[in-house]
Amino acid sequence: MRSIKWKLIIMYLGLVLIVMIVSGTYILLSLRNIEIDKSRQELATYAERINEQVIEGGKDEEFQEKLLKTVSNAVGIQGNILNTDGETIASTTVTEAPYPVYTDQAIIAAMNGMTSFSTQKKSTDSFGLLREWMSYATPVQTSGTTPSYIIYTRLDASDMQTSLDKTTQTIVAAVMIALFLAAVMGYVFAQTLTGPILALTTGAKNLAEGNMDQSLTVRSNDEIGQLTSSFNNMAAELSKNMSEISREKNRLEILLHNMSDGVISFSKDGELMLANAAAEGMLGLEKIEMNFTEFIRAYDISSSVYLDMGNEPSKKVIFPVGKQFINANFSPYYDKRGEVEGVVVVLQDITEQKKLDDMRKEFVANVSHELRTPLTTVKSYTETLLDGAMEDAEIAQEFLGIINSEADRMAFLVRDLLQLTRFDNKQVRLILRKSK
């Protein structure tokens, strides 16, 4: 967040700097153009005076004297009169010959009949110092169309350059002051903008770490203030939802750990998700730490049970654990897209039930055996009687007695079976008494 703040400050300062540079450059160029136009106007005015007061109606030998008397309105302007060959015949820089020699593009243009103005021309003055000049040259026609003289005026641009330099220094100082003030204002602005964002970031981190009981101060009614209010509402709703989820989770954990059936859950990757105490007790383990594959292999469960059961509703498998028998019901659970997200295994201890089933099977086998013997006897004696033994009264009487005895035996067995059925259906209540 600090990097964002400094980025904002740097961007703000960069914008201010660009604006100041552009505006300062524009001001300097404008001032320079104004000074140049002013200097050109002064040089042209001075040239007109020279033409009016010196050249018109004058002679060459009088030019120097008259020229020295011609005064310019501006300080630092030099006036010169040149012949058509570019030779100086009068000059304000000296009082008498020899006169200075000038080589300027403006003079060449004037010799060709054109008025010319040039800037940034560097040459030495009468004292031999190198200076920058602004020059103006115009042809003068006394008769005909051919120029008779050239008036050449020039102005020392050092003062103008000095003035521009001072203006530049002033603008640079103003830029520095503006940058300083912009930095202060940018810092305050960035602090005002990034402070709430930093608070929101810290609040979001605390929210991600589970600290739901927090409320940020709303310092404004703008977009950031609205965002802070939304964050507070979100935190309150999350706290409420997390509390509800926590309560539901606690209820679910209490329910799972107090179930008589064992429950084990595996993710779609086969990792163990949860296991209750009943499952650990049924499997004889202090703590279940197996994945799905290890669980299948540890208890030699049928290979038809696999993690991705697809659309199969469930699959039941019975496997032994020591002297116990466990019934495992494998049921997949799905996500919102209908894809298998994992498997829940519900374990039931069916040891007693299996013992009862085995006892029933043994009892039925014993009853069948007990009924088979009298039935066989009755069948054989009846067939003997039907084959002619009934003619012998003594033998018939004996056989009928045996048949009667076996029938009584079968009736006794049937009565016992009916009595057991009544006990099983709770139609008969046993009254237990202590013997004296």
PyMOL commands that set and color helices and strands:
alter all, ss='L'
color gray80, all
select helices_A, chain A and resi 2-55+60-69+105-111+158-208+223-257+277-283+292-298+351-386+389-391+393-424
alter helices_A, ss='H'
color red, helices_A
select strands_A, chain A and resi 77-83+88-91+116-124+130-140+149-156+262-267+272-275+315-321+324-334+340-349
alter strands_A, ss='S'
color yellow, strands_A
deselect
rebuild
show_as cartoon
